[in-house]
């Protein structure tokens, strides 16, 4: 879209730059008003007369404003008329995971960075699930890493499933759980996001050729990505408890080794 056309449709905002995270149905921009930058998401022109896609924007605003959590963008408002509709959010300065993988794939090869992303993404999903919301569209384009500290921010809540809005189509087959493409919708729940989480982490492992992944982490990702939802972790909390138990066992074992060494040392002397 040309800048002049953009400004005509979205006054009084100034377009700063077009962003690559819009997807097939929307366009995303960094815009400015009164000296402050915002994130704007607009329906592509060919979808503006489609009431289903307009409804998804209303749904996204409602879910986003009910979250108010550090792992998500802050949703501010929705603007709509017969010719246009757009969402306005606080601007997050950062890169989506897909960009990160292209520009700086070495980032994830550092164990501390990989672990931070792994845990923060799980905690973001846990926030959604605690409100009976399944995200259902987890993919590299929908996760931002902030420029400062590389913290996780989950964006684009348009395809979420909750108690108010039903299931919608449009999922990425590389990351979406198998049950999203079948007729058995009763199996669509938090476990569907757990599958996508596993697929996303495996995608990062493959692109970055990560060599430091432990057998323990591989076991987690294998369980996350089982075809049958019944064979996956039942919740994000179960994954986090599984990780914490492992850490506790490690600390206890290390402590026991230290005590044994100290005891041997004093016994020897």
C-alpha positions as CSV (number, residue, x, y, z in Angstrom):
1,X,0.0,0.0,0.0
2,X,1.4,3.4,-0.9
3,X,2.0,5.8,1.9
4,X,-0.5,8.4,0.6
5,X,-3.2,5.8,0.5
6,X,-2.3,4.6,4.0
7,X,-2.5,8.1,5.4
8,X,-5.8,8.8,3.7
9,X,-7.3,5.7,5.4
10,X,-5.7,6.0,8.8
11,X,-5.4,9.7,9.7
12,X,-4.1,11.1,12.0
13,X,-1.4,8.4,12.0
14,X,2.0,8.6,10.3
15,X,3.3,5.4,8.7
16,X,6.8,4.7,9.9
17,X,7.4,1.3,8.3
18,X,5.6,-1.8,7.0
19,X,6.2,-4.9,9.2
20,X,6.7,-8.5,7.9
21,X,4.4,-10.2,10.5
22,X,1.0,-9.6,8.9
23,X,0.2,-13.0,7.3
24,X,-2.1,-13.8,4.5
25,X,-5.2,-11.8,5.7
26,X,-3.7,-8.7,7.4
27,X,-1.1,-6.0,7.0
28,X,1.0,-4.7,9.9
29,X,2.6,-1.3,10.3
30,X,4.6,0.7,12.8
31,X,2.8,4.0,13.0
32,X,3.2,7.2,15.0
33,X,0.8,9.7,16.6
34,X,1.7,12.6,18.9
35,X,5.3,11.4,19.0
36,X,4.4,7.8,20.2
37,X,4.9,4.7,18.1
38,X,2.1,2.0,17.8
39,X,1.6,-1.3,16.2
40,X,-1.3,-1.3,13.7
41,X,-2.9,-4.4,12.2
42,X,-5.2,-3.9,9.2
43,X,-7.3,-6.2,7.1
44,X,-6.0,-6.6,3.6
45,X,-8.3,-4.8,1.1
46,X,-9.6,-8.0,-0.4
47,X,-11.0,-9.1,3.0
48,X,-12.5,-5.9,4.3
49,X,-16.0,-6.8,3.2
50,X,-15.8,-10.2,4.8
51,X,-17.7,-10.2,8.0
52,X,-16.0,-13.3,9.3
53,X,-12.6,-11.6,9.2
54,X,-14.0,-8.5,10.7
55,X,-15.3,-10.6,13.6
56,X,-11.9,-12.1,14.1
57,X,-10.5,-8.6,14.7
58,X,-13.2,-7.9,17.3
59,X,-12.4,-11.3,18.9
60,X,-8.7,-10.5,19.0
61,X,-9.2,-7.2,20.7
62,X,-11.5,-8.8,23.3
63,X,-9.1,-11.6,24.1
64,X,-6.0,-9.3,24.0
65,X,-7.5,-6.7,26.4
66,X,-8.5,-9.5,28.9
67,X,-4.9,-10.8,29.0
68,X,-2.8,-7.8,30.2
69,X,0.3,-10.0,30.6
70,X,4.0,-9.4,30.0
71,X,4.1,-12.1,27.4
72,X,1.6,-10.4,25.1
73,X,1.3,-7.2,23.2
74,X,-1.0,-4.6,25.0
75,X,-4.1,-4.1,22.9
76,X,-5.5,-0.6,22.9
77,X,-8.4,-0.2,20.5
78,X,-10.2,-1.1,17.4
79,X,-11.3,1.3,14.7
80,X,-13.9,0.3,12.1
81,X,-16.1,1.8,9.4
82,X,-17.6,0.4,6.2
83,X,-14.3,0.8,4.3
84,X,-11.7,-0.3,6.8
85,X,-10.9,-1.9,10.1
86,X,-7.7,-1.9,12.1
87,X,-6.4,-2.8,15.6
88,X,-4.0,-0.6,17.5
89,X,-1.5,-1.9,20.0
90,X,1.5,-0.7,21.9
91,X,4.6,-1.0,19.6
92,X,7.1,-3.7,20.6
93,X,10.6,-3.1,19.3
94,X,12.0,-6.4,18.3
95,X,12.1,-9.2,15.8
96,X,9.8,-12.1,15.2
97,X,11.4,-15.5,15.6
98,X,11.3,-16.1,11.8
99,X,13.4,-12.9,11.3
100,X,15.7,-13.9,14.2
101,X,16.3,-17.3,12.5
102,X,17.3,-15.6,9.3
103,X,19.3,-12.7,10.6
104,X,20.9,-14.2,13.8
105,X,20.4,-18.0,14.0
106,X,23.4,-18.2,16.3
107,X,21.3,-16.7,19.1
108,X,19.5,-19.9,19.8
109,X,22.7,-22.0,19.7
110,X,23.6,-20.5,23.1
111,X,22.0,-22.7,25.8
112,X,21.0,-19.9,28.1
113,X,19.1,-18.1,25.2
114,X,17.4,-21.3,24.1
115,X,16.4,-22.1,27.7
116,X,15.0,-18.6,28.3
117,X,12.9,-18.8,25.1
118,X,11.7,-22.3,25.9
119,X,10.5,-21.4,29.4
120,X,9.0,-17.9,28.5
121,X,7.0,-19.3,25.6
122,X,5.6,-22.0,27.9
123,X,4.7,-19.5,30.5
124,X,2.9,-17.3,27.9
125,X,0.9,-20.3,26.7
126,X,0.1,-21.1,30.3
127,X,-1.4,-17.6,30.7
128,X,-3.8,-18.2,27.8
129,X,-4.7,-21.7,29.0
130,X,-5.5,-20.4,32.5
131,X,-8.3,-18.3,30.9
132,X,-9.6,-21.3,28.9
133,X,-8.1,-20.0,25.7
134,X,-6.2,-22.2,23.2
135,X,-3.9,-20.2,20.9
136,X,-3.9,-22.6,17.9
137,X,-1.7,-20.6,15.6
138,X,1.8,-20.9,17.2
139,X,4.5,-20.3,14.5
140,X,7.7,-18.3,14.1
141,X,5.9,-15.3,12.7
142,X,3.7,-14.9,15.7
143,X,6.3,-14.7,18.4
144,X,8.4,-11.6,18.9
145,X,11.7,-11.3,20.7
146,X,12.1,-7.8,22.2
147,X,15.2,-5.8,21.2
148,X,16.0,-5.3,24.9
149,X,16.6,-8.6,26.7
150,X,15.1,-10.8,23.9
151,X,11.9,-11.4,26.0
152,X,9.1,-13.4,24.4
153,X,5.9,-11.5,23.2
154,X,3.1,-13.6,21.6
155,X,1.2,-11.7,19.0
156,X,-1.8,-12.2,16.7
157,X,-4.6,-13.7,18.8
158,X,-7.1,-13.8,15.9
159,X,-7.2,-17.6,15.7
160,X,-7.6,-18.3,19.4
161,X,-10.4,-20.7,20.6
162,X,-12.2,-19.9,23.8
163,X,-15.6,-20.3,25.4
164,X,-17.1,-17.3,23.5
165,X,-15.7,-17.8,20.0
166,X,-15.6,-21.0,18.0
167,X,-12.9,-22.6,16.0
168,X,-11.6,-20.8,12.9
169,X,-9.6,-22.0,9.9
170,X,-6.3,-20.7,8.6
171,X,-3.7,-22.7,10.5
172,X,-0.1,-23.4,9.4
173,X,0.2,-27.1,8.7
174,X,3.9,-27.1,9.6
175,X,3.1,-26.3,13.2
176,X,-0.6,-26.9,13.8
177,X,-1.8,-30.1,15.6
178,X,-3.3,-32.9,13.5
179,X,-6.7,-32.6,15.3
180,X,-7.2,-29.0,13.9
181,X,-7.6,-30.5,10.4
182,X,-10.0,-33.3,11.4
183,X,-13.6,-33.5,12.4
184,X,-13.1,-34.3,16.0
185,X,-13.1,-30.8,17.5
186,X,-13.5,-32.1,21.1
187,X,-9.8,-32.9,21.0
188,X,-8.9,-29.3,20.4
189,X,-7.6,-27.8,23.6
190,X,-4.3,-26.9,25.4
191,X,-2.7,-30.1,24.1
192,X,-3.0,-28.6,20.6
193,X,-0.8,-25.7,21.6
194,X,1.6,-28.1,23.3
195,X,2.0,-29.9,19.9
196,X,2.7,-26.6,18.1
197,X,5.2,-25.7,20.8
198,X,7.1,-28.9,20.2
199,X,7.0,-28.4,16.5
200,X,8.3,-24.8,16.8
201,X,11.2,-25.8,19.0
202,X,12.1,-28.7,16.6
203,X,12.0,-26.1,13.8
204,X,14.4,-23.9,15.7
205,X,16.7,-26.9,16.4
206,X,16.8,-27.8,12.8
207,X,17.4,-24.3,11.4
208,X,20.1,-23.5,14.0
209,X,21.7,-27.0,14.0
210,X,21.6,-26.9,17.8
211,X,24.0,-29.4,19.3
212,X,23.5,-28.7,23.0
213,X,20.0,-30.1,23.3
214,X,20.0,-32.7,26.1
215,X,18.3,-36.1,25.8
216,X,15.9,-34.7,28.5
217,X,14.8,-31.8,26.3
218,X,14.5,-34.2,23.3
219,X,12.3,-36.4,25.4
220,X,10.0,-33.5,26.2
221,X,9.7,-32.4,22.6
222,X,9.0,-35.9,21.5
223,X,6.1,-36.2,24.0
224,X,4.8,-32.8,23.0
225,X,4.6,-33.8,19.3
226,X,2.8,-37.1,19.6
227,X,0.0,-37.5,17.0
228,X,-2.6,-38.6,19.5
229,X,-3.4,-35.8,22.0
230,X,-3.8,-38.4,24.7
231,X,-0.1,-39.2,24.4
232,X,1.1,-35.6,24.9
233,X,1.6,-33.7,28.1
234,X,-1.9,-32.7,29.4
235,X,-0.9,-29.2,30.2
236,X,1.9,-26.6,30.2
237,X,2.0,-26.9,34.0
238,X,2.8,-30.6,33.6
239,X,5.8,-29.8,31.4
240,X,7.0,-27.1,33.8
241,X,6.7,-29.5,36.8
242,X,8.5,-32.1,34.9
243,X,11.4,-29.7,34.2
244,X,11.5,-28.5,37.8
245,X,11.6,-32.0,39.2
246,X,14.6,-32.7,37.0
247,X,16.3,-29.6,38.3
248,X,15.6,-30.6,41.9
249,X,17.0,-34.1,41.3
250,X,20.1,-32.5,39.8
251,X,20.6,-30.1,42.7
252,X,20.1,-32.9,45.2
253,X,22.5,-35.2,43.4
254,X,25.1,-32.4,43.2
255,X,24.7,-31.7,46.9
256,X,25.1,-35.4,47.8
257,X,28.3,-35.5,45.7
258,X,29.7,-32.5,47.5
259,X,28.8,-33.9,50.9
260,X,30.5,-37.2,50.0
261,X,33.7,-35.4,48.8
262,X,33.8,-33.3,52.0
263,X,33.2,-36.4,54.1
264,X,35.9,-38.3,52.3
265,X,38.3,-35.4,52.7
266,X,37.9,-35.1,56.4
267,X,37.8,-38.8,56.9
268,X,41.1,-39.2,55.0
269,X,42.8,-36.6,57.2
